[in-house]
Amino acid sequence: MRPNEGKREAILQAAQLLFFKHGIRGTSMEAIAREAKIAKPTLYAYFTDKGAVFAALADALCAQWRDEFALGLRGEGDVVERVGAALCAKHKAVARLIEGSPHAEEIYGAHDHAKTAMFAAFETDLGQMLETELGRAGIARPHMVTQILLAASFGIARKARSVAELGPAIRLLTERLLRPELDGLNTN
């Protein structure tokens, strides 16, 4: 890692800690610099403002979540098991990150346009990956099934009381929605 990447990573780690502890509005650039153990001018050399810090952090998190989702889709088992694993990986990663933060809704709920666009692009990418995988498996109407899976798994994630509840519920969802489709393909 080049020295500037190390500082940038330290800034993002400090920002993540503070955003989830104090919220975006409750975190200042001065606090980020102090937590990252750098001077404020150094912070401003990397990021123009707090919004830029959040955007970089969101990009990094979305890339990590996208990788975990893709890994689940490429994993072991049939399409039902792989889709369940991918959706579990995504929602568990998000849940672990925001679990216990009183500012989770502010951060992931994303009320401002820039944050909404970032997370919407991430969800669109996952939807395209999922739709492609379902189409390859021969699932009828893969776009509609993708929409249902994403919406239902999001609802499960929002209502789950703990990370441990997510896996069984999401796997049941994928099993009940996709297994009849696959069974119908195999009997024809």
C-alpha positions as CSV (number, residue, x, y, z in Angstrom):
1,M,0.0,0.0,0.0
2,R,1.4,3.4,-1.0
3,P,1.7,5.9,1.9
4,N,-1.2,8.1,0.5
5,E,-3.4,5.0,0.3
6,G,-2.6,4.3,4.0
7,K,-3.6,7.8,5.1
8,R,-6.8,7.6,2.9
9,E,-7.7,4.3,4.5
10,A,-7.1,5.7,8.0
11,I,-9.3,8.6,7.2
12,L,-12.1,6.3,5.9
13,Q,-11.8,4.0,9.0
14,A,-12.0,7.0,11.3
15,A,-15.0,8.5,9.4
16,Q,-16.8,5.1,9.5
17,L,-16.3,4.9,13.3
18,L,-17.5,8.4,13.8
19,F,-20.4,8.4,11.3
20,F,-21.9,5.3,13.0
21,K,-21.3,6.6,16.5
22,H,-22.4,10.2,16.1
23,G,-24.1,10.3,12.7
24,I,-23.1,12.2,9.6
25,R,-24.5,15.5,10.9
26,G,-22.8,15.0,14.2
27,T,-19.4,14.3,12.8
28,S,-17.1,17.1,11.8
29,M,-14.1,17.2,9.6
30,E,-12.1,18.2,12.6
31,A,-13.2,15.1,14.5
32,I,-12.3,12.9,11.5
33,A,-8.9,14.4,11.3
34,R,-8.4,13.9,15.1
35,E,-9.6,10.3,15.0
36,A,-7.4,9.5,12.0
37,K,-4.5,11.2,13.8
38,I,-3.7,13.6,11.0
39,A,-3.7,17.3,10.6
40,K,-6.9,19.0,9.3
41,P,-5.0,20.3,6.2
42,T,-4.0,16.7,5.4
43,L,-7.6,15.6,5.6
44,Y,-8.6,18.4,3.2
45,A,-5.8,17.4,0.8
46,Y,-7.6,14.0,0.5
47,F,-11.3,15.1,0.7
48,T,-12.9,18.5,0.0
49,D,-15.6,18.1,2.6
50,K,-17.5,15.7,4.8
51,G,-19.8,14.7,1.8
52,A,-16.7,13.6,-0.2
53,V,-15.6,11.5,2.8
54,F,-19.0,9.9,3.1
55,A,-19.1,9.2,-0.7
56,A,-15.7,7.5,-0.6
57,L,-16.7,5.5,2.4
58,A,-20.0,4.5,0.7
59,D,-18.2,3.5,-2.5
60,A,-15.8,1.3,-0.5
61,L,-18.6,-0.4,1.4
62,C,-20.7,-0.9,-1.7
63,A,-17.7,-2.5,-3.5
64,Q,-17.1,-4.8,-0.5
65,W,-20.8,-5.8,-0.4
66,R,-20.9,-6.3,-4.1
67,D,-17.9,-8.6,-3.9
68,E,-19.6,-10.6,-1.1
69,F,-22.8,-10.8,-3.1
70,A,-21.0,-12.0,-6.2
71,L,-19.1,-14.6,-4.2
72,G,-22.4,-16.0,-3.0
73,L,-23.7,-16.2,-6.5
74,R,-20.6,-18.1,-7.6
75,G,-20.6,-20.4,-4.6
76,E,-21.7,-24.0,-4.1
77,G,-25.1,-25.5,-4.8
78,D,-27.9,-24.9,-7.3
79,V,-29.3,-21.4,-8.1
80,V,-31.7,-21.5,-5.1
81,E,-28.8,-22.0,-2.7
82,R,-26.5,-19.6,-4.4
83,V,-29.1,-16.8,-4.6
84,G,-29.9,-17.4,-0.9
85,A,-26.2,-17.2,0.0
86,A,-25.7,-14.0,-2.1
87,L,-28.7,-12.2,-0.5
88,C,-27.7,-13.4,3.0
89,A,-24.1,-12.2,2.4
90,K,-25.3,-8.7,1.4
91,H,-27.9,-8.2,4.1
92,K,-25.7,-9.7,6.9
93,A,-22.8,-7.4,5.9
94,V,-25.1,-4.3,6.0
95,A,-26.7,-5.5,9.3
96,R,-23.4,-6.1,11.0
97,L,-22.2,-2.7,10.0
98,I,-25.2,-0.7,11.2
99,E,-26.1,-3.0,14.1
100,G,-26.2,-1.0,17.3
101,S,-25.8,2.4,15.6
102,P,-28.4,4.9,16.5
103,H,-27.6,6.6,13.2
104,A,-28.1,3.6,10.9
105,E,-31.2,5.1,9.3
106,E,-29.5,8.4,8.5
107,I,-26.6,6.5,7.0
108,Y,-28.2,3.7,5.0
109,G,-31.7,5.3,4.7
110,A,-29.9,8.0,2.9
111,H,-32.2,11.0,2.8
112,D,-30.1,13.3,0.6
113,H,-29.9,12.8,-3.1
114,A,-26.2,12.0,-3.4
115,K,-26.4,9.1,-0.9
116,T,-29.7,7.9,-2.4
117,A,-28.1,7.8,-5.9
118,M,-25.0,5.9,-4.6
119,F,-27.0,3.2,-2.8
120,A,-29.5,3.0,-5.7
121,A,-26.7,2.3,-8.2
122,F,-25.4,-0.4,-5.9
123,E,-28.8,-2.0,-5.7
124,T,-29.2,-1.8,-9.5
125,D,-25.9,-3.6,-9.9
126,L,-26.9,-6.4,-7.6
127,G,-30.3,-6.6,-9.3
128,Q,-28.6,-7.0,-12.7
129,M,-26.3,-9.7,-11.4
130,L,-29.2,-11.6,-9.8
131,E,-31.4,-11.3,-12.9
132,T,-28.6,-12.6,-15.1
133,E,-28.1,-15.6,-12.8
134,L,-31.9,-16.3,-12.7
135,G,-32.1,-16.1,-16.5
136,R,-29.2,-18.5,-16.9
137,A,-31.0,-21.0,-14.6
138,G,-34.2,-20.8,-16.8
139,I,-36.4,-19.0,-14.3
140,A,-39.4,-17.5,-16.0
141,R,-39.6,-13.7,-15.8
142,P,-36.2,-13.2,-14.1
143,H,-36.7,-9.4,-13.9
144,M,-39.9,-9.7,-11.9
145,V,-38.5,-12.5,-9.7
146,T,-35.4,-10.4,-9.1
147,Q,-37.6,-7.5,-8.0
148,I,-39.6,-9.7,-5.6
149,L,-36.5,-11.2,-4.1
150,L,-34.8,-7.9,-3.6
151,A,-37.8,-6.3,-2.1
152,A,-38.7,-9.2,0.1
153,S,-35.1,-9.7,1.4
154,F,-34.9,-6.0,2.1
155,G,-38.1,-6.2,4.1
156,I,-36.8,-9.2,6.0
157,A,-33.5,-7.4,6.8
158,R,-35.4,-4.3,8.0
159,K,-37.7,-6.4,10.3
160,A,-35.1,-8.8,11.6
161,R,-34.2,-8.3,15.3
162,S,-30.7,-9.7,14.8
163,V,-28.2,-10.7,12.2
164,A,-28.8,-14.4,13.1
165,E,-32.4,-14.2,12.0
166,L,-31.5,-13.1,8.5
167,G,-30.0,-16.3,7.1
168,P,-32.9,-18.7,7.8
169,A,-35.5,-16.2,6.7
170,I,-33.8,-15.3,3.4
171,R,-33.0,-18.9,2.6
172,L,-36.7,-19.8,3.2
173,L,-37.7,-16.9,0.9
174,T,-35.5,-18.1,-2.0
175,E,-36.5,-21.7,-1.4
176,R,-40.2,-21.0,-1.6
177,L,-40.0,-18.6,-4.5
178,L,-37.4,-20.3,-6.7
179,R,-37.7,-24.1,-6.0
180,P,-41.2,-24.4,-7.6
181,E,-39.8,-22.7,-10.7
182,L,-36.8,-25.0,-10.9
183,D,-39.0,-28.1,-10.2
184,G,-41.3,-27.1,-13.0
185,L,-38.3,-26.8,-15.4
186,N,-37.0,-30.3,-14.4
187,T,-40.4,-32.0,-15.0
188,N,-40.9,-30.6,-18.5
